[in-house]
């Protein structure tokens, strides 16, 4: 494991790397009720989409559809300004002291690291959250479509062009490469969770996860309040969370933030039921998903 910062050496630091639609936000909400924990929510998402180092075209495109979010920001106690959110700033913040806290839990999206491995913080245990491409990709495309203006039909946008909206087409490959880098250089005991296993057997998977990364587990974590008050204590972007509460349609995080427990997954879709562009993206992604699936916690 990477060398722990000298300051606050007893603070247990955990970094979860996920793809969108892998239940990462629900998992973070669940773990928010661990005694003495501080959540840092998707800092690299902020750097990638809204920060000073964000690609100009992507930043402009995203900002165009975030006006409602900027005008209706949530009251976050620990919100940070996206204007100062560089990758080096993130590293510094994650290696800093958190007085009064026992654990620091960071959740982020893999492709938003933008393969900047040199800014990964020291002193962390690392975990990955995966999910079958047949579940992730259709949901991903659908939710992006709900966030776009009515004059843009998501059905006419190929997954190959999704980098304009929310991801790289090679997201599963990027997740697998990051896993290998971390395992070889930072944390040889990386924990991998499949979201379907978390849904089917939450008590076993959650217990193993907590034990694996050094967070205290209690059965009370299997149920949590349905309100969103706990989110206000997260250290998060001023734009990112609230940007996904658009009108009454819901965004990326709404269902997760209103959740109260993990519930069994629906049957896995058949490949033939998927549109051609999602089939192609899934076919490419499966090789990386299958490799990581072999290293998952077992229910």
C-alpha positions as CSV (number, residue, x, y, z in Angstrom):
1,X,0.0,0.0,0.0
2,X,1.2,3.5,-0.7
3,X,2.9,5.4,2.2
4,X,0.4,7.0,4.6
5,X,0.8,10.7,5.2
6,X,2.5,11.5,8.5
7,X,-0.4,13.7,9.6
8,X,-3.4,11.9,11.1
9,X,-1.9,8.4,10.6
10,X,-4.9,6.7,12.3
11,X,-7.4,8.0,9.8
12,X,-8.5,5.1,7.6
13,X,-8.6,6.4,4.0
14,X,-10.6,4.5,1.3
15,X,-11.0,5.3,-2.4
16,X,-13.8,3.7,-4.4
17,X,-13.5,3.9,-8.2
18,X,-16.7,3.2,-10.1
19,X,-18.4,3.6,-13.4
20,X,-21.7,5.4,-13.6
21,X,-24.8,3.3,-12.9
22,X,-22.9,0.8,-10.7
23,X,-24.8,1.8,-7.4
24,X,-21.8,3.8,-6.2
25,X,-23.9,6.6,-4.8
26,X,-26.2,4.2,-3.0
27,X,-23.2,2.5,-1.5
28,X,-21.8,5.8,-0.4
29,X,-25.1,6.9,1.2
30,X,-25.1,3.6,3.1
31,X,-21.6,4.0,4.4
32,X,-22.3,7.6,5.3
33,X,-23.8,6.3,8.5
34,X,-20.5,4.7,9.7
35,X,-19.4,6.4,12.9
36,X,-16.9,9.2,12.3
37,X,-16.7,9.0,8.6
38,X,-16.2,11.8,6.1
39,X,-17.4,11.4,2.5
40,X,-15.6,13.2,-0.3
41,X,-17.9,12.8,-3.4
42,X,-16.6,12.6,-7.0
43,X,-13.8,15.2,-6.9
44,X,-12.4,14.1,-10.2
45,X,-15.8,14.4,-11.8
46,X,-15.6,18.1,-10.9
47,X,-12.1,18.5,-12.2
48,X,-13.0,16.6,-15.4
49,X,-16.2,18.5,-16.2
50,X,-16.1,21.9,-14.5
51,X,-12.6,22.6,-13.1
52,X,-9.9,24.8,-14.6
53,X,-8.2,21.9,-16.3
54,X,-11.4,20.6,-18.0
55,X,-11.4,20.3,-21.8
56,X,-12.8,23.5,-23.1
57,X,-15.3,22.0,-25.5
58,X,-16.5,19.5,-23.0
59,X,-16.8,22.1,-20.2
60,X,-18.7,24.4,-22.5
61,X,-21.1,21.6,-23.6
62,X,-21.8,20.4,-20.0
63,X,-22.2,24.0,-18.7
64,X,-24.9,24.6,-21.4
65,X,-27.1,22.0,-19.8
66,X,-26.2,22.7,-16.2
67,X,-27.8,26.2,-15.9
68,X,-30.7,24.9,-13.8
69,X,-28.2,23.2,-11.5
70,X,-26.2,26.3,-11.0
71,X,-29.3,28.3,-10.2
72,X,-30.6,25.7,-7.7
73,X,-27.7,24.6,-5.7
74,X,-28.1,22.3,-2.6
75,X,-27.0,23.6,0.7
76,X,-23.8,21.5,1.2
77,X,-21.9,22.1,4.5
78,X,-18.6,21.2,2.9
79,X,-19.1,22.2,-0.7
80,X,-16.0,23.2,-2.7
81,X,-15.8,25.6,-5.6
82,X,-15.3,23.9,-8.9
83,X,-13.2,26.8,-10.1
84,X,-10.3,25.7,-7.9
85,X,-10.8,21.9,-8.4
86,X,-7.6,20.9,-10.2
87,X,-6.2,17.3,-10.0
88,X,-3.3,18.5,-7.8
89,X,-5.7,20.3,-5.5
90,X,-7.7,17.1,-5.1
91,X,-4.5,15.1,-4.2
92,X,-3.7,17.8,-1.6
93,X,-7.2,17.8,-0.1
94,X,-7.4,14.0,0.1
95,X,-4.0,13.7,1.9
96,X,-4.9,16.5,4.4
97,X,-6.0,16.1,8.0
98,X,-9.6,15.6,8.9
99,X,-9.8,16.4,12.6
100,X,-12.4,14.5,14.5
101,X,-12.9,11.9,11.8
102,X,-12.0,8.2,12.0
103,X,-12.5,7.4,8.3
104,X,-12.3,9.2,5.0
105,X,-14.2,7.6,2.1
106,X,-13.9,9.0,-1.5
107,X,-16.0,7.8,-4.3
108,X,-15.2,8.8,-7.9
109,X,-15.7,7.9,-11.6
110,X,-12.9,6.1,-13.3
111,X,-12.7,7.9,-16.6
112,X,-12.8,11.3,-14.8
113,X,-9.3,10.6,-13.5
114,X,-8.3,11.1,-17.1
115,X,-5.5,8.5,-16.6
116,X,-3.5,11.0,-14.4
117,X,-2.1,8.2,-12.2
118,X,0.5,10.5,-10.7
119,X,-2.2,12.4,-8.7
120,X,-3.6,9.4,-6.9
121,X,-3.3,10.2,-3.2
122,X,-1.0,8.3,-0.8
123,X,-2.1,6.3,2.2
124,X,-5.3,4.9,0.8
125,X,-7.0,1.5,0.5
126,X,-8.6,1.2,-2.9
127,X,-11.8,-0.5,-4.1
128,X,-13.5,-0.9,-7.4
129,X,-17.2,-1.2,-8.1
130,X,-18.2,-3.0,-11.3
131,X,-21.4,-4.0,-13.0
132,X,-22.4,-6.0,-16.1
133,X,-22.3,-3.8,-19.3
134,X,-25.8,-5.0,-20.2
135,X,-27.0,-3.2,-17.2
136,X,-24.7,-0.2,-17.2
137,X,-24.7,1.0,-20.8
138,X,-28.5,1.1,-21.5
139,X,-29.1,2.9,-18.1
140,X,-26.2,5.2,-18.8
141,X,-27.5,6.3,-22.2
142,X,-31.1,6.6,-20.9
143,X,-30.2,8.8,-18.0
144,X,-28.0,11.1,-20.1
145,X,-31.0,11.4,-22.5
146,X,-33.2,12.6,-19.6
147,X,-30.7,15.4,-18.8
148,X,-30.5,16.7,-22.3
149,X,-32.8,19.4,-23.8
150,X,-36.0,18.1,-25.5
151,X,-34.7,19.0,-29.0
152,X,-31.9,16.4,-28.7
153,X,-33.1,12.8,-29.1
154,X,-30.6,10.4,-27.3
155,X,-31.8,7.6,-29.6
156,X,-30.0,9.2,-32.5
157,X,-26.7,9.5,-30.6
158,X,-24.3,6.6,-30.8
159,X,-22.4,5.4,-27.7
160,X,-19.3,6.2,-29.7
161,X,-20.1,9.9,-29.4
162,X,-20.8,9.8,-25.6
163,X,-17.5,11.5,-24.8
164,X,-19.4,14.7,-25.6
165,X,-21.8,14.0,-22.7
166,X,-20.5,11.9,-19.9
167,X,-17.9,9.3,-20.7
168,X,-15.2,7.7,-22.8
169,X,-16.3,4.7,-24.9
170,X,-13.4,2.8,-23.4
171,X,-14.6,3.3,-19.8
172,X,-14.4,-0.4,-18.8
173,X,-10.9,-0.7,-20.3
174,X,-9.8,2.4,-18.3
175,X,-11.2,0.9,-15.1
176,X,-9.3,-2.4,-15.7
177,X,-6.1,-0.5,-16.4
178,X,-6.5,1.7,-13.3
179,X,-7.1,-1.5,-11.2
180,X,-3.9,-3.0,-12.5
181,X,-1.9,0.1,-11.8
182,X,-3.2,0.5,-8.3
183,X,-2.7,-3.2,-7.5
184,X,0.9,-3.1,-8.7
185,X,1.9,0.3,-7.3
186,X,-0.3,1.4,-4.4
187,X,-2.5,-1.3,-2.9
188,X,-1.9,-5.0,-3.5
189,X,-5.1,-5.9,-1.7
190,X,-7.6,-4.0,-3.9
191,X,-11.2,-4.9,-3.1
192,X,-13.6,-5.5,-6.1
193,X,-17.4,-5.5,-5.7
194,X,-19.9,-6.4,-8.4
195,X,-23.1,-4.3,-7.9
196,X,-25.3,-7.4,-8.7
197,X,-23.7,-9.3,-5.8
198,X,-24.2,-6.3,-3.5
199,X,-27.9,-6.3,-4.4
200,X,-28.4,-10.0,-4.1
201,X,-26.5,-10.5,-0.8
202,X,-25.8,-7.1,0.8
203,X,-25.0,-8.4,4.3
204,X,-22.2,-10.6,3.0
205,X,-20.7,-8.2,0.5
206,X,-21.0,-5.2,2.6
207,X,-19.4,-7.0,5.6
208,X,-16.5,-8.3,3.4
209,X,-16.0,-4.8,1.9
210,X,-15.8,-3.1,5.2
211,X,-13.4,-5.7,6.6
212,X,-11.3,-5.5,3.4
213,X,-10.8,-1.7,3.6
214,X,-10.7,-1.3,7.4
215,X,-14.1,0.4,7.9
216,X,-16.2,-0.8,10.9
217,X,-19.2,-2.9,9.9
218,X,-22.6,-3.2,11.7
219,X,-25.8,-4.8,10.5
220,X,-27.5,-1.4,11.0
221,X,-25.8,-0.3,7.7
222,X,-28.2,-2.5,5.8
223,X,-31.0,0.1,6.3
224,X,-30.8,3.8,6.1
225,X,-33.1,6.9,6.1
226,X,-34.8,7.8,2.8
227,X,-34.2,11.5,3.2
228,X,-31.2,13.3,1.7
229,X,-30.0,15.2,4.8
230,X,-26.9,13.0,5.2
231,X,-25.7,14.3,1.8
232,X,-25.3,17.8,3.1
233,X,-22.3,16.7,5.1
234,X,-20.5,15.3,2.1
235,X,-17.5,17.2,0.8
236,X,-18.7,17.7,-2.8
237,X,-18.8,20.0,-5.8
238,X,-21.2,22.9,-5.6
239,X,-22.5,22.0,-9.1
240,X,-22.2,18.2,-9.5
241,X,-24.7,16.8,-7.0
242,X,-27.4,19.4,-7.5
243,X,-26.8,19.2,-11.2
244,X,-28.6,15.9,-11.2
245,X,-31.8,17.1,-9.7
246,X,-33.3,18.6,-12.8
247,X,-36.9,19.5,-12.7
248,X,-39.0,16.5,-11.6
249,X,-37.4,14.0,-14.0
250,X,-34.6,12.9,-11.8
251,X,-30.9,12.7,-12.7
252,X,-27.9,10.5,-12.1
253,X,-28.2,10.4,-8.4
254,X,-31.8,11.0,-7.4
255,X,-32.9,7.3,-6.9
256,X,-29.7,6.5,-5.0
257,X,-30.1,9.5,-2.7
258,X,-33.7,8.6,-1.9
259,X,-32.8,5.0,-1.3
260,X,-33.2,3.1,2.0
261,X,-31.6,-0.3,1.3
262,X,-30.2,-2.5,-1.5
263,X,-32.8,-4.4,-3.3
264,X,-32.4,-7.4,-5.7
265,X,-31.5,-6.6,-9.3
266,X,-33.9,-7.2,-12.2
267,X,-33.1,-10.0,-14.6
268,X,-30.1,-9.3,-16.8
269,X,-31.2,-8.1,-20.3
270,X,-30.5,-10.4,-23.3
271,X,-28.0,-9.0,-25.8
272,X,-30.6,-9.2,-28.5
273,X,-32.8,-6.7,-26.6
274,X,-30.1,-4.0,-26.8
275,X,-29.7,-1.4,-29.6
276,X,-26.9,-2.0,-32.0
277,X,-24.6,0.8,-30.6
278,X,-25.0,-0.5,-27.1
279,X,-24.3,-4.1,-28.3
280,X,-21.1,-2.9,-29.9
281,X,-20.0,-1.0,-26.7
282,X,-20.9,-4.0,-24.5
283,X,-19.1,-6.5,-26.7
284,X,-15.9,-4.4,-26.3
285,X,-16.4,-3.8,-22.6
286,X,-17.1,-7.5,-21.7
287,X,-13.5,-8.6,-21.9
288,X,-12.5,-6.1,-19.2
289,X,-15.6,-6.7,-17.0
290,X,-15.0,-10.5,-17.1
291,X,-11.4,-10.1,-15.9
292,X,-12.4,-7.9,-13.0
293,X,-15.4,-10.2,-12.2
294,X,-12.9,-13.0,-11.5
295,X,-11.5,-10.9,-8.6
296,X,-14.8,-9.9,-7.0
297,X,-15.8,-10.6,-3.4
298,X,-18.0,-13.7,-3.4
299,X,-21.4,-13.6,-1.8
